[in-house]
């Protein structure tokens, strides 16, 4: 597992058996602590964790891990070695390993297709936006309502100024003991995020996600104000949000 996974999810062990009994993600914290008004200093792990998470043994294959991640709609999967905790596997870990092993290159016809070819992909799903002057609490609330992990941030001229993610909230607000209601989106958003055009290939999108270490990447395309915020540098509009999950699901037909 990489640092990204460790920061975005932790495993909960039974003190006596040392077995994994739960998992807590940044999404659990945002939705079950912040949005429910709980005190993080008195809230127990068992109150917000996802109990009895599915695990995978170190002896199982990467294909087994991918199947488990997507069939269970998980973003993180605890790794065990004969019931002992060994690590944590995330979607991004999986994508990087598939790329390193050039497994995805075996699906070159699919990889050469444009990002718009991904069924139910980022260019076809509704992209959600938040104003940079909104407080962080409202952004987290919108992510929960829409069941997404990121939002495009725009200014009052409908120009994209950044993106905000659950990870931004956890790292820049919760972990610093700050109040999400007292901080503006502009204070914690990722400014000038890496973007790509929706007409580019799936392979190009993959290379950018991995090369830039992104979890989410705005997709750009032609349009008007009604289609999405303006990406000032290119003159295009934000028409979607790409994630590693989109690519793996598409290539493996999951």
C-alpha positions in Angstrom: 0.0 0.0 0.0 1.1 3.6 -0.6 1.1 6.7 1.5 -2.1 7.9 -0.2 -4.1 4.8 1.0 -2.7 5.0 4.5 -3.7 8.6 4.8 -7.2 8.1 3.4 -8.2 4.9 5.4 -7.2 3.1 8.5 -8.0 -0.4 9.8 -9.5 -1.1 13.2 -8.2 -4.1 15.0 -9.5 -6.2 17.8 -7.1 -5.6 20.7 -7.1 -9.3 21.7 -7.3 -11.2 18.4 -5.4 -8.6 16.3 -7.9 -9.3 13.5 -9.4 -6.6 11.4 -12.9 -5.7 12.7 -13.5 -2.5 10.7 -12.2 0.2 8.4 -12.5 4.0 8.7 -12.1 6.1 5.6 -12.1 9.9 5.1 -15.6 9.5 3.8 -16.7 7.8 7.1 -15.2 10.7 9.1 -16.7 13.4 6.9 -20.2 11.9 6.8 -20.5 10.3 10.3 -18.6 12.8 12.4 -18.6 16.2 10.7 -22.1 16.1 9.2 -23.6 14.4 12.2 -22.1 17.0 14.6 -20.2 14.4 16.6 -17.2 15.3 18.8 -14.2 13.5 17.3 -12.5 13.5 20.8 -15.3 11.4 22.3 -16.6 9.4 19.3 -15.4 5.8 19.3 -14.0 4.1 16.2 -16.7 1.5 16.3 -19.4 4.2 16.0 -18.3 5.3 12.5 -16.3 2.4 11.1 -17.5 0.1 8.4 -17.6 -3.2 10.3 -16.3 -6.6 9.2 -14.7 -5.4 5.9 -13.9 -7.8 3.2 -10.2 -8.6 3.2 -7.7 -10.2 0.7 -4.8 -12.4 1.4 -1.3 -11.6 0.3 -1.3 -14.8 -1.7 -4.2 -13.8 -3.8 -3.8 -12.2 -7.3 -4.2 -8.7 -8.4 -7.2 -9.8 -10.5 -8.8 -11.2 -7.3 -8.3 -7.8 -5.6 -9.8 -5.9 -8.5 -12.8 -8.1 -8.5 -13.3 -7.7 -4.7 -12.9 -3.9 -4.9 -15.5 -3.5 -7.6 -18.0 -6.1 -6.7 -18.1 -4.7 -3.2 -17.9 -1.0 -4.4 -15.0 -0.5 -2.1 -12.2 2.0 -2.4 -9.9 0.3 0.1 -9.3 -3.3 0.9 -7.3 -4.6 3.9 -4.6 -7.0 3.1 -4.0 -9.9 5.5 -1.4 -12.6 5.8 -2.9 -15.6 7.6 -5.3 -13.3 9.5 -2.5 -10.9 10.5 -2.8 -7.4 9.1 -0.3 -6.8 6.3 -1.4 -3.6 4.6 -4.1 -1.7 2.7 -4.8 -1.7 -1.0 -6.5 1.2 -2.6 -8.0 1.9 -6.0 -5.0 4.1 -6.9 -2.5 1.4 -5.7 -4.2 -1.0 -8.1 -4.1 1.4 -11.1 -0.5 2.2 -10.6 0.5 -1.5 -10.3 -1.6 -2.4 -13.4 0.2 0.4 -15.3 3.7 -0.7 -14.0 3.1 -4.3 -15.1 1.7 -3.0 -18.4 -1.4 -5.1 -17.8 -3.6 -2.4 -19.1 -1.6 -2.1 -22.3 -2.9 -5.6 -23.3 -6.3 -3.9 -23.7 -4.9 -1.4 -26.2 -8.1 -1.1 -28.3 -9.9 0.1 -25.2 -7.0 2.2 -24.1 -6.9 4.1 -27.4 -10.6 4.9 -27.3 -11.5 8.5 -26.2 -12.5 9.0 -22.6 -16.1 9.7 -23.9 -16.3 6.0 -24.8 -16.4 5.0 -21.2 -20.0 3.8 -20.5 -21.6 5.7 -17.7 -18.2 7.4 -17.5 -17.2 10.9 -16.3 -18.3 12.7 -19.4 -21.8 11.2 -19.2 -22.4 11.7 -15.4 -23.5 15.0 -14.0 -20.6 17.0 -12.7 -21.2 18.8 -9.4 -20.0 22.3 -8.6 -19.5 24.5 -5.5 -18.7 28.2 -5.2 -15.3 29.1 -3.9 -16.9 31.4 -1.3 -19.1 28.6 0.2 -18.0 27.1 3.5 -16.3 23.7 3.6 -19.2 22.2 5.5 -21.6 22.9 2.6 -19.2 21.3 0.2 -18.9 18.2 2.4 -22.7 18.1 2.6 -23.1 18.3 -1.1 -20.6 15.5 -1.6 -22.6 13.3 0.7 -25.9 14.1 -1.0 -24.5 13.4 -4.4 -22.4 10.5 -3.2 -19.2 11.8 -4.8 -15.7 12.3 -3.4 -14.9 15.6 -5.2 -16.4 18.8 -6.5 -15.4 21.3 -9.1 -14.9 24.8 -7.6 -15.9 27.9 -9.5 -16.0 31.6 -8.9 -18.8 34.1 -9.4 -17.9 34.4 -13.1 -18.4 30.7 -13.6 -14.7 30.1 -14.1 -13.1 26.9 -12.6 -10.7 27.9 -9.9 -10.0 24.4 -8.4 -11.4 21.2 -7.1 -12.2 20.1 -3.5 -12.1 16.5 -2.3 -12.9 14.6 0.9 -9.2 14.2 1.3 -8.7 18.0 1.3 -11.3 18.3 4.1 -9.6 15.6 6.2 -6.1 16.8 5.7 -6.6 20.6 5.9 -9.6 20.9 8.2 -10.3 17.9 10.4 -6.7 16.9 11.1 -5.9 20.5 12.1 -8.9 20.7 14.5 -10.5 23.5 12.4 -14.2 24.1 11.9 -15.6 23.2 8.4 -18.2 25.9 9.0 -15.6 28.6 9.5 -13.4 27.8 6.5 -14.1 28.7 2.9 -13.7 26.3 0.0 -11.1 28.6 -1.5 -8.9 28.0 1.6 -8.5 24.3 1.2 -9.2 23.5 -2.5 -6.6 22.2 -4.9 -6.0 25.2 -7.1 -5.4 24.9 -10.9 -5.8 21.1 -11.0 -4.4 19.0 -13.8 -7.1 18.6 -16.5 -7.5 16.8 -19.8 -9.8 17.0 -22.7 -12.6 14.4 -22.9 -11.7 13.7 -26.5 -8.2 12.4 -25.4 -7.6 8.7 -25.1 -8.2 6.6 -22.1 -4.4 5.9 -22.1 -3.7 9.6 -22.0 -6.0 10.0 -19.0 -4.4 7.1 -17.3 -0.9 8.5 -17.8 -1.9 11.9 -16.4 -3.6 10.4 -13.3 -0.6 8.3 -12.5 2.1 10.8 -13.6 0.5 13.7 -11.6 -0.5 11.5 -8.6 -4.2 12.6 -9.0 -7.2 10.9 -7.6 -9.6 13.1 -9.6 -9.1 15.1 -12.8 -11.6 17.5 -14.5 -12.5 16.7 -18.1 -12.8 19.5 -20.6 -14.9 19.9 -23.7 -16.6 22.5 -25.9 -19.8 24.1 -24.5 -21.5 27.1 -23.0 -22.0 28.5 -19.5 -24.9 26.0 -19.1 -22.5 23.0 -19.7 -20.1 23.9 -16.9 -17.5 26.4 -15.6 -14.9 27.8 -18.0 -11.4 26.5 -18.0 -9.7 29.8 -18.7 -6.4 28.5 -20.1 -8.0 26.3 -22.8 -11.3 28.2 -23.3 -13.1 24.9 -22.8 -15.8 23.9 -20.3 -15.6 21.4 -17.4 -17.8 18.5 -18.6 -16.8 15.7 -16.2 -14.5 14.4 -13.5 -12.3 11.4 -14.2 -11.1 9.0 -11.6 -9.0 5.8 -11.6 -12.1 3.8 -10.8 -13.6 4.8 -14.2 -10.6 3.5 -16.1 -10.3 0.2 -14.3 -14.1 -0.5 -14.5 -14.0 0.3 -18.2 -11.0 -1.8 -19.2 -12.1 -4.8 -17.1 -15.7 -4.4 -18.1 -16.8 -4.4 -14.4 
